[in-house]
Amino acid sequence: MIKNIILSFKVAEKDLNNFLKKIEQLNKISELIKKNPDKKKELSDCVNHDEVVLLTSKWGFEIGKRW
């Protein structure tokens, strides 16, 4: 039982870290498009989540994975 609790804590901590990394990536994308109207236009031209993930990955970001 203790082992399961420790394992659950480690998974939760890993999920939290991945979640925080995703927020960091999204904040960086937000700053980028504020400063670059062309990138903002590219992003606004995306028609679905997959296109956004593909485009932002070309810019060096990874936002597609669930935390």
Biopython code that builds the backbone (N, CA, C, O; Angstrom):
import numpy as np
from Bio.PDB.StructureBuilder import StructureBuilder

atoms = [
    (1, "MET", "N", (0.822, -1.195, 0.000)),
    (1, "MET", "CA", (0.000, 0.000, 0.000)),
    (1, "MET", "C", (0.869, 1.263, 0.000)),
    (1, "MET", "O", (0.606, 2.183, -0.775)),
    (2, "ILE", "N", (1.878, 1.324, 0.838)),
    (2, "ILE", "CA", (2.776, 2.488, 0.894)),
    (2, "ILE", "C", (3.454, 2.665, -0.462)),
    (2, "ILE", "O", (3.598, 3.788, -0.947)),
    (3, "LYS", "N", (3.871, 1.556, -1.072)),
    (3, "LYS", "CA", (4.528, 1.630, -2.376)),
    (3, "LYS", "C", (3.593, 2.261, -3.407)),
    (3, "LYS", "O", (4.036, 3.061, -4.231)),
    (4, "ASN", "N", (2.318, 1.914, -3.372)),
    (4, "ASN", "CA", (1.337, 2.493, -4.293)),
    (4, "ASN", "C", (1.154, 3.988, -4.057)),
    (4, "ASN", "O", (0.999, 4.759, -5.005)),
    (5, "ILE", "N", (1.173, 4.383, -2.820)),
    (5, "ILE", "CA", (1.032, 5.809, -2.491)),
    (5, "ILE", "C", (2.239, 6.580, -3.014)),
    (5, "ILE", "O", (2.089, 7.653, -3.599)),
    (6, "ILE", "N", (3.431, 6.035, -2.802)),
    (6, "ILE", "CA", (4.656, 6.694, -3.290)),
    (6, "ILE", "C", (4.646, 6.767, -4.807)),
    (6, "ILE", "O", (4.993, 7.799, -5.381)),
    (7, "LEU", "N", (4.250, 5.680, -5.461)),
    (7, "LEU", "CA", (4.177, 5.654, -6.917)),
    (7, "LEU", "C", (3.168, 6.682, -7.420)),
    (7, "LEU", "O", (3.433, 7.391, -8.391)),
    (8, "SER", "N", (2.023, 6.764, -6.768)),
    (8, "SER", "CA", (0.997, 7.748, -7.155)),
    (8, "SER", "C", (1.529, 9.161, -6.998)),
    (8, "SER", "O", (1.257, 10.024, -7.833)),
    (9, "PHE", "N", (2.284, 9.405, -5.939)),
    (9, "PHE", "CA", (2.852, 10.728, -5.714)),
    (9, "PHE", "C", (3.843, 11.077, -6.812)),
    (9, "PHE", "O", (3.852, 12.203, -7.309)),
    (10, "LYS", "N", (4.682, 10.111, -7.194)),
    (10, "LYS", "CA", (5.666, 10.360, -8.241)),
    (10, "LYS", "C", (4.986, 10.644, -9.571)),
    (10, "LYS", "O", (5.425, 11.522, -10.313)),
    (11, "VAL", "N", (3.930, 9.920, -9.878)),
    (11, "VAL", "CA", (3.188, 10.153, -11.120)),
    (11, "VAL", "C", (2.542, 11.533, -11.069)),
    (11, "VAL", "O", (2.585, 12.281, -12.046)),
    (12, "ALA", "N", (1.949, 11.865, -9.937)),
    (12, "ALA", "CA", (1.309, 13.175, -9.804)),
    (12, "ALA", "C", (2.341, 14.288, -9.931)),
    (12, "ALA", "O", (2.078, 15.311, -10.564)),
    (13, "GLU", "N", (3.506, 14.093, -9.336)),
    (13, "GLU", "CA", (4.564, 15.106, -9.434)),
    (13, "GLU", "C", (5.044, 15.238, -10.879)),
    (13, "GLU", "O", (5.285, 16.347, -11.356)),
    (14, "LYS", "N", (5.180, 14.119, -11.569)),
    (14, "LYS", "CA", (5.584, 14.147, -12.973)),
    (14, "LYS", "C", (4.522, 14.861, -13.808)),
    (14, "LYS", "O", (4.857, 15.678, -14.666)),
    (15, "ASP", "N", (3.248, 14.559, -13.565)),
    (15, "ASP", "CA", (2.160, 15.232, -14.281)),
    (15, "ASP", "C", (2.186, 16.732, -14.035)),
    (15, "ASP", "O", (1.990, 17.523, -14.957)),
    (16, "LEU", "N", (2.427, 17.116, -12.799)),
    (16, "LEU", "CA", (2.489, 18.543, -12.457)),
    (16, "LEU", "C", (3.638, 19.216, -13.206)),
    (16, "LEU", "O", (3.466, 20.299, -13.765)),
    (17, "ASN", "N", (4.795, 18.584, -13.218)),
    (17, "ASN", "CA", (5.937, 19.158, -13.927)),
    (17, "ASN", "C", (5.658, 19.285, -15.418)),
    (17, "ASN", "O", (5.994, 20.301, -16.027)),
    (18, "ASN", "N", (5.048, 18.267, -16.011)),
    (18, "ASN", "CA", (4.705, 18.333, -17.437)),
    (18, "ASN", "C", (3.669, 19.417, -17.703)),
    (18, "ASN", "O", (3.745, 20.112, -18.717)),
    (19, "PHE", "N", (2.710, 19.566, -16.808)),
    (19, "PHE", "CA", (1.693, 20.605, -16.922)),
    (19, "PHE", "C", (2.335, 21.986, -16.880)),
    (19, "PHE", "O", (1.992, 22.863, -17.673)),
    (20, "LEU", "N", (3.263, 22.174, -15.954)),
    (20, "LEU", "CA", (3.941, 23.467, -15.828)),
    (20, "LEU", "C", (4.804, 23.763, -17.047)),
    (20, "LEU", "O", (4.898, 24.914, -17.473)),
    (21, "LYS", "N", (5.438, 22.735, -17.615)),
    (21, "LYS", "CA", (6.215, 22.922, -18.840)),
    (21, "LYS", "C", (5.317, 23.349, -19.994)),
    (21, "LYS", "O", (5.693, 24.197, -20.803)),
    (22, "LYS", "N", (4.125, 22.754, -20.065)),
    (22, "LYS", "CA", (3.197, 23.117, -21.136)),
    (22, "LYS", "C", (2.754, 24.573, -20.980)),
    (22, "LYS", "O", (2.685, 25.310, -21.964)),
    (23, "ILE", "N", (2.459, 24.984, -19.764)),
    (23, "ILE", "CA", (2.087, 26.378, -19.514)),
    (23, "ILE", "C", (3.222, 27.313, -19.938)),
    (23, "ILE", "O", (2.984, 28.357, -20.546)),
    (24, "GLU", "N", (4.443, 26.931, -19.615)),
    (24, "GLU", "CA", (5.607, 27.735, -19.996)),
    (24, "GLU", "C", (5.693, 27.868, -21.519)),
    (24, "GLU", "O", (5.936, 28.957, -22.040)),
    (25, "GLN", "N", (5.494, 26.761, -22.223)),
    (25, "GLN", "CA", (5.525, 26.782, -23.684)),
    (25, "GLN", "C", (4.425, 27.693, -24.233)),
    (25, "GLN", "O", (4.671, 28.495, -25.134)),
    (26, "LEU", "N", (3.219, 27.570, -23.691)),
    (26, "LEU", "CA", (2.098, 28.399, -24.157)),
    (26, "LEU", "C", (2.364, 29.884, -23.889)),
    (26, "LEU", "O", (2.038, 30.732, -24.720)),
    (27, "ASN", "N", (2.946, 30.193, -22.749)),
    (27, "ASN", "CA", (3.282, 31.588, -22.443)),
    (27, "ASN", "C", (4.321, 32.132, -23.423)),
    (27, "ASN", "O", (4.240, 33.286, -23.843)),
    (28, "LYS", "N", (5.295, 31.298, -23.785)),
    (28, "LYS", "CA", (6.302, 31.727, -24.755)),
    (28, "LYS", "C", (5.684, 31.956, -26.131)),
    (28, "LYS", "O", (6.052, 32.899, -26.833)),
    (29, "ILE", "N", (4.755, 31.100, -26.511)),
    (29, "ILE", "CA", (4.052, 31.292, -27.788)),
    (29, "ILE", "C", (3.266, 32.591, -27.745)),
    (29, "ILE", "O", (3.258, 33.347, -28.716)),
    (30, "SER", "N", (2.618, 32.848, -26.642)),
    (30, "SER", "CA", (1.848, 34.082, -26.481)),
    (30, "SER", "C", (2.745, 35.308, -26.645)),
    (30, "SER", "O", (2.381, 36.254, -27.343)),
    (31, "GLU", "N", (3.898, 35.297, -26.014)),
    (31, "GLU", "CA", (4.836, 36.413, -26.143)),
    (31, "GLU", "C", (5.334, 36.551, -27.583)),
    (31, "GLU", "O", (5.460, 37.663, -28.095)),
    (32, "LEU", "N", (5.614, 35.435, -28.224)),
    (32, "LEU", "CA", (6.099, 35.447, -29.600)),
    (32, "LEU", "C", (5.087, 36.099, -30.546)),
    (32, "LEU", "O", (5.449, 36.946, -31.363)),
    (33, "ILE", "N", (3.823, 35.701, -30.430)),
    (33, "ILE", "CA", (2.834, 36.246, -31.371)),
    (33, "ILE", "C", (2.472, 37.696, -31.051)),
    (33, "ILE", "O", (2.001, 38.422, -31.926)),
    (34, "LYS", "N", (2.688, 38.122, -29.807)),
    (34, "LYS", "CA", (2.487, 39.540, -29.476)),
    (34, "LYS", "C", (3.517, 40.405, -30.201)),
    (34, "LYS", "O", (3.223, 41.532, -30.601)),
    (35, "LYS", "N", (4.727, 39.866, -30.366)),
    (35, "LYS", "CA", (5.822, 40.619, -30.956)),
    (35, "LYS", "C", (5.933, 40.433, -32.460)),
    (35, "LYS", "O", (6.621, 41.200, -33.133)),
    (36, "ASN", "N", (5.259, 39.416, -32.992)),
    (36, "ASN", "CA", (5.434, 39.082, -34.400)),
    (36, "ASN", "C", (4.069, 38.879, -35.068)),
    (36, "ASN", "O", (3.495, 37.793, -34.981)),
    (37, "PRO", "N", (3.549, 39.912, -35.732)),
    (37, "PRO", "CA", (2.228, 39.829, -36.362)),
    (37, "PRO", "C", (2.124, 38.716, -37.419)),
    (37, "PRO", "O", (1.053, 38.141, -37.609)),
    (38, "ASP", "N", (3.227, 38.419, -38.097)),
    (38, "ASP", "CA", (3.184, 37.352, -39.097)),
    (38, "ASP", "C", (2.934, 35.993, -38.457)),
    (38, "ASP", "O", (2.177, 35.178, -38.983)),
    (39, "LYS", "N", (3.575, 35.759, -37.323)),
    (39, "LYS", "CA", (3.360, 34.493, -36.611)),
    (39, "LYS", "C", (1.932, 34.433, -36.058)),
    (39, "LYS", "O", (1.300, 33.377, -36.060)),
    (40, "LYS", "N", (1.439, 35.571, -35.590)),
    (40, "LYS", "CA", (0.060, 35.611, -35.089)),
    (40, "LYS", "C", (-0.914, 35.264, -36.214)),
    (40, "LYS", "O", (-1.879, 34.530, -36.001)),
    (41, "LYS", "N", (-0.659, 35.791, -37.406)),
    (41, "LYS", "CA", (-1.506, 35.499, -38.564)),
    (41, "LYS", "C", (-1.438, 34.013, -38.914)),
    (41, "LYS", "O", (-2.461, 33.381, -39.178)),
    (42, "GLU", "N", (-0.223, 33.463, -38.914)),
    (42, "GLU", "CA", (-0.074, 32.026, -39.193)),
    (42, "GLU", "C", (-0.892, 31.201, -38.205)),
    (42, "GLU", "O", (-1.577, 30.253, -38.588)),
    (43, "LEU", "N", (-0.813, 31.572, -36.939)),
    (43, "LEU", "CA", (-1.545, 30.841, -35.914)),
    (43, "LEU", "C", (-3.047, 30.996, -36.087)),
    (43, "LEU", "O", (-3.795, 30.033, -35.919)),
    (44, "SER", "N", (-3.488, 32.188, -36.417)),
    (44, "SER", "CA", (-4.925, 32.418, -36.585)),
    (44, "SER", "C", (-5.472, 31.729, -37.831)),
    (44, "SER", "O", (-6.678, 31.501, -37.932)),
    (45, "ASP", "N", (-4.604, 31.400, -38.772)),
    (45, "ASP", "CA", (-5.031, 30.683, -39.976)),
    (45, "ASP", "C", (-5.218, 29.184, -39.744)),
    (45, "ASP", "O", (-5.776, 28.494, -40.597)),
    (46, "CYS", "N", (-4.764, 28.681, -38.616)),
    (46, "CYS", "CA", (-4.948, 27.262, -38.311)),
    (46, "CYS", "C", (-6.439, 26.982, -38.088)),
    (46, "CYS", "O", (-7.147, 27.782, -37.476)),
    (47, "VAL", "N", (-6.897, 25.837, -38.594)),
    (47, "VAL", "CA", (-8.331, 25.524, -38.482)),
    (47, "VAL", "C", (-8.637, 24.497, -37.393)),
    (47, "VAL", "O", (-9.802, 24.262, -37.072)),
    (48, "ASN", "N", (-7.587, 23.877, -36.818)),
    (48, "ASN", "CA", (-7.849, 22.918, -35.751)),
    (48, "ASN", "C", (-6.605, 22.772, -34.872)),
    (48, "ASN", "O", (-5.540, 23.316, -35.166)),
    (49, "HIS", "N", (-6.774, 22.038, -33.813)),
    (49, "HIS", "CA", (-5.703, 21.849, -32.832)),
    (49, "HIS", "C", (-4.469, 21.200, -33.461)),
    (49, "HIS", "O", (-3.340, 21.588, -33.161)),
    (50, "ASP", "N", (-4.682, 20.225, -34.323)),
    (50, "ASP", "CA", (-3.549, 19.545, -34.954)),
    (50, "ASP", "C", (-2.683, 20.510, -35.761)),
    (50, "ASP", "O", (-1.456, 20.412, -35.746)),
    (51, "GLU", "N", (-3.318, 21.428, -36.454)),
    (51, "GLU", "CA", (-2.555, 22.424, -37.219)),
    (51, "GLU", "C", (-1.768, 23.351, -36.296)),
    (51, "GLU", "O", (-0.637, 23.727, -36.603)),
    (52, "VAL", "N", (-2.370, 23.714, -35.169)),
    (52, "VAL", "CA", (-1.680, 24.560, -34.194)),
    (52, "VAL", "C", (-0.460, 23.824, -33.643)),
    (52, "VAL", "O", (0.620, 24.403, -33.532)),
    (53, "VAL", "N", (-0.634, 22.557, -33.300)),
    (53, "VAL", "CA", (0.475, 21.762, -32.771)),
    (53, "VAL", "C", (1.591, 21.646, -33.804)),
    (53, "VAL", "O", (2.765, 21.804, -33.470)),
    (54, "LEU", "N", (1.234, 21.373, -35.039)),
    (54, "LEU", "CA", (2.234, 21.238, -36.101)),
    (54, "LEU", "C", (2.978, 22.559, -36.325)),
    (54, "LEU", "O", (4.206, 22.577, -36.405)),
    (55, "LEU", "N", (2.239, 23.647, -36.425)),
    (55, "LEU", "CA", (2.858, 24.954, -36.651)),
    (55, "LEU", "C", (3.791, 25.325, -35.504)),
    (55, "LEU", "O", (4.942, 25.701, -35.729)),
    (56, "THR", "N", (3.302, 25.221, -34.296)),
    (56, "THR", "CA", (4.127, 25.629, -33.157)),
    (56, "THR", "C", (5.326, 24.700, -32.973)),
    (56, "THR", "O", (6.354, 25.119, -32.441)),
    (57, "SER", "N", (5.207, 23.454, -33.403)),
    (57, "SER", "CA", (6.376, 22.565, -33.333)),
    (57, "SER", "C", (7.449, 23.028, -34.319)),
    (57, "SER", "O", (8.642, 22.868, -34.059)),
    (58, "LYS", "N", (7.028, 23.602, -35.453)),
    (58, "LYS", "CA", (7.993, 24.166, -36.404)),
    (58, "LYS", "C", (8.717, 25.371, -35.809)),
    (58, "LYS", "O", (9.840, 25.687, -36.200)),
    (59, "TRP", "N", (8.075, 26.027, -34.877)),
    (59, "TRP", "CA", (8.676, 27.172, -34.194)),
    (59, "TRP", "C", (9.542, 26.736, -33.018)),
    (59, "TRP", "O", (10.184, 27.568, -32.376)),
    (60, "GLY", "N", (9.564, 25.429, -32.732)),
    (60, "GLY", "CA", (10.392, 24.920, -31.638)),
    (60, "GLY", "C", (9.677, 24.649, -30.341)),
    (60, "GLY", "O", (10.320, 24.433, -29.313)),
    (61, "PHE", "N", (8.346, 24.657, -30.366)),
    (61, "PHE", "CA", (7.566, 24.413, -29.156)),
    (61, "PHE", "C", (6.930, 23.028, -29.194)),
    (61, "PHE", "O", (6.711, 22.461, -30.265)),
    (62, "GLU", "N", (6.637, 22.495, -28.017)),
    (62, "GLU", "CA", (5.920, 21.237, -27.953)),
    (62, "GLU", "C", (4.721, 21.394, -27.044)),
    (62, "GLU", "O", (4.853, 21.448, -25.821)),
    (63, "ILE", "N", (3.543, 21.468, -27.658)),
    (63, "ILE", "CA", (2.322, 21.665, -26.874)),
    (63, "ILE", "C", (1.302, 20.557, -27.122)),
    (63, "ILE", "O", (0.195, 20.603, -26.586)),
    (64, "GLY", "N", (1.665, 19.568, -27.925)),
    (64, "GLY", "CA", (0.695, 18.556, -28.321)),
    (64, "GLY", "C", (0.422, 17.469, -27.306)),
    (64, "GLY", "O", (-0.663, 16.888, -27.281)),
    (65, "LYS", "N", (1.408, 17.196, -26.467)),
    (65, "LYS", "CA", (1.233, 16.098, -25.514)),
    (65, "LYS", "C", (0.425, 16.541, -24.313)),
    (65, "LYS", "O", (0.536, 17.671, -23.837)),
    (66, "ARG", "N", (-0.392, 15.613, -23.839)),
    (66, "ARG", "CA", (-1.099, 15.871, -22.583)),
    (66, "ARG", "C", (-0.074, 15.802, -21.469)),
    (66, "ARG", "O", (0.869, 15.013, -21.531)),
    (67, "TRP", "N", (-0.255, 16.619, -20.463)),
    (67, "TRP", "CA", (0.708, 16.608, -19.381)),
    (67, "TRP", "C", (0.639, 15.301, -18.663)),
    (67, "TRP", "O", (1.380, 15.084, -17.704)),
]
sb = StructureBuilder()
sb.init_structure("model")
sb.init_model(0)
sb.init_chain("A")
sb.init_seg("    ")
for serial, (resi, resn, name, xyz) in enumerate(atoms, 1):
    if name == "N":
        sb.init_residue(resn, " ", resi, " ")
    sb.init_atom(name, np.array(xyz, "f"), 0.0, 1.0, " ", f" {name:<3s}", serial, name[0])
structure = sb.get_structure()
